[in-house]
Amino acid sequence: MNNNTCNILFCGIGGQGVLKASEICGWAAIFDGFHVKKSEVHGMAQRGGSVESHLRFGKKVFSPLITRGQVDYLVSFHHDEHDRMKNLLRHDGVDLIEYLDKAQAQIEDQRQMNTFLVGVLSALLPVKEQSWIKAIEKVFPEKILAQNKEVFLKGRRMIKV
């Protein structure tokens, strides 16, 4: 985290749950007492175009946009979008691209890939697990809540802290 502010960039294409992943992360940080700013960029999302979401949290955050070279965590849901956005990553930032293929291999329903990768990310951030669970409960409807909690925890267990 840079200056006590955590900068996370989620990227992918329309329909992959980029915005949902960012929403979960934002709520988890809020539930843990952080100040959160979020910005979304929608390309032609409904047609599989680029989608990105900047999320920043910390004691006090003034701008939702992350400047070039200041991304602490890059969470990519698509290899092409990763290639396009990786230049925004800090020199010592964390790139979660290695978990994209692991996510595809670990989960049955590819629509839950975003939840899996949020689980991976959650293990690296200073936000309590209970805040993540509360965020998931806020964001997902009851009919898919249990499955998403399970996938989230599977992703979280991928990181040994």
N, C-alpha and C positions, 0 to 999 in steps of 0.2 A: 504494500500500500504506500502510495506516494503522499507525503505530508498528511498522514492520517485520513486520506481520502482514497477509497477504493474505486478504480475505474475498470468497468467491465464492458466489453463490446460483444454483443450477440450478433451473428450474421448467418444468413442462409437465403433460401428462396421462399416465395409465397407458399403457404400451406405446410411449412415445416414446424410451425410453432415458435418462431423466433420471438414474437411479441408476447406470447404466453409465458415463455421461459423468463423473459425480462420482468414480466409482471410478478411472477412467483418470487424472483430474487428481490424485487423492490419491496414487496409486502414483508418478506422475511426480515429484511434489514429494518424496516419500519417497526415491526413487532419486537425487534431487539433493541429499539431505542435510537437508531441512527436517523439522520436527516438524509433524505433521498431525492435525487433529481433523475429524470428519465426523459429521453428524447427518442423518437422513432422516425425512421426514414423508410417510406414505402415506395418501392419502384412499382412495377406493374405486378403487384403481389398476387392478384387473382389469376395471373397467367404464368406464374412461376418466375416472376422477376425478382430482382434483388430486394432483400429486406434486411435492415439493420436496426439495432436498438442500442443506444448508449445508456448505461446506467452507472450512476456515481452515488456513493454513499460515504458518510463520515460524520464527524461532529457537526460540521456546518459546510454545506456545499452551495456554491453560488451559481454555477452554470451546469446545464445538463449535458453539454457536448464535451467530448474528450478530445483534446488536441493531439495532433500527429505525434507519435512516439511516446505517448503517455498511457497507453492501454496496459493495465496490470494483468488482466485475464482476457484472452480471446477465446470465445466459445463459438465454434463454427459448426453449422449443421449441413454444410455442403462444401466439397473440396474446392470448387471454382471460386466460391465466395471467400473461402479462407485465403486463397492465393491473392485475391484482390485486396483483402483487408489486413494481411499480416504485417504490412509496412507501418501500421499504426501502433504495433506492439512495442513496449519499452524494451530496451536491450536486455533487461533482466526479468521481463514479463513472463507469464505462464501461458503457453499455447496448449489448448486442450485438444488439438486436432488428432492426436494419437488415440483418443477415446472415441472418435467418431466411428471407426471401423469396429471397435470393441462393442460399442452400443448396438450397432447393426447386427452383430453376432449374438449378443446377449439377450435381446428382447424379441418377442414374437410379433408384436404389433408395432410397425415402424412409425406409427403416429405418436408413439410414446418415446421416441428417440430424444425429444427435447427434455422430457422429464428425467430421463436417465442422465443426460449430460448436466442438467441442473443438480442432480444428486452428486455427480463427480465434483462439480464446482463447489457445492456446499461444504464438502469436506476440507476445502482449502481456505474458506473464509471465516472471519471471526464472528460468526452468527450461530447461535445455539440451535441444535437440532429441533427443539420444540418450536422455535420460531419458523423454521422451514415447514414443519408439519402443519402448523397453523396457517401458513400462507397457502399451502396446497389445498387445505380444507376450504379456504376462502375462494380460491380460483376455480377449482373443478366442481362440476355438478355431482351430486350423490351417486348417480349411476356409474360413473367412471372413477370415483374417488379412491376406492380400495385398490384398484389396479395401479393407479398412478402413484399412490403411496409406496406400493411394493416395488415398482420400477425405480422410483426415486431412491429408496433405501438400497437397492441393488447397485445403482450408480455410486451412491455414497460409499459403499463398501469397496469400490474399486481403488480408492485411495487409502493407503495405510499411513496414518499420521502418527 
